[in-house]
């Protein structure tokens, strides 16, 4: 595949001394969807902001379609569309007016037919004459996507596009993103949600504390992150684990009243049924059970520790 | 040159004016009319002619300058501050536009609005006093130059300000006093020698004086000096705007 965005040793230190990015390097392939995962303050938005021209880098280089984002800013920015994290819109402008404004700002001649198509694709055509302040949060989010697409970009940055969005709208948004990819647009999105990355991304990058600690194909990473735990609250205190249960990945709590089983959700079998059969055979009863997936924060901490 | 971007910014800003006609046009016209009523009719009737011109007519150039300066500053400062305040400036910063194009869009719109306002005030003045314009082209030249220069100044204030208080600080505490004390309502010759000297340090005096000369051929300072001062102010503002975009001051970091 051909590289469309090439980031080399990119660093950013803000005026107050905070280092938001530390020598980040990444190649983004034409036509792929790459998701950047990371906790708040990881540097995801700063990375996107530099590529789009909103923030000046402290050092490093970014090439978009082989052109430098600073020296050839006109060429590179013409290729990029950005959907920001916050719902930052004018209040009194109309939907059609603001999308037309965005197209003009990016140096494109007016094309009402194209804007009509975008608004229809994003289910906003009925609202074209409405003032932006009358739109719901979900509609504003779609409007920001329409604005970002108004100049027909070949690269689209989505900065946490589904933050604070309900499940239904989130799935609608995923459909929109997938349709864009089908049309050949390269998509870079940042998110807190593993399931979002799982649903739409080809590759996943994990950022923390200004560093890109890994970039992998989704399948490989989901396998790593796919660990889940079954927690059993026992009826009676368990002094020692019977030898017959050794084949299971079990952990007994300090007070002997809780049994934790770690399993792989991506595996062919979870082993839960066998475990429950073995427990019954050993006469180990339980009052309650629950399953728990490691939070993204926990996974990040683990990944950071592993990377050191 | 990204002409579509300049056009987009310009139209966007002009559309904002159309949405706020009461605030943008009617309010300044009403306040200027009140100045004519108070200074021109009520007080002006008791003041003898100034350099052969009736007091009511004498204050017309000063009143136009007063509105032109304050509105150029407020239009341009609000124009660039508001996207910063709402966060929509991300779009401007990520667009393939250069410094000159952004300035042309915002300052062009702010200056256009001020010029429209100036023309309306001039027409309004015609209802109160008999008007004569000795040098209409020089008058127009001064009008355009002042509108552009002070719109640039307003743009700088809008970039510098990080809250609404700062946005009003310089216009209210510095510009308005300078305009009132810059010979808008009187000739510097009417002051004592000491205050005449003090007034010479007020840059607005040179604008009002030059503008008044284009109407009645009377001035506190020569027309050449007035022109040089406004050009110097224009050049200073352009230099500051260039520096702002070069460094990303209060915009990109």
Interface residues (C-beta under 8 A of the other chain):
Chain A: X14 X15 X49 X52 X53 X54 X55 X56 X73 X74 X75 X76 X77 X78 X80 X82 X84 X86 X88 X89 X90 X91 X92 X93 X97 X100 X101 X102 X103 X104 X105 X106 X107 X108 X109 X147
Chain B: X2 X4 X5 X7 X8 X9 X11 X12 X15 X16 X19 X86 X87 X88 X90 X91 X92 X93 X94 X95 X96 X97 X98 X248 X252 X253
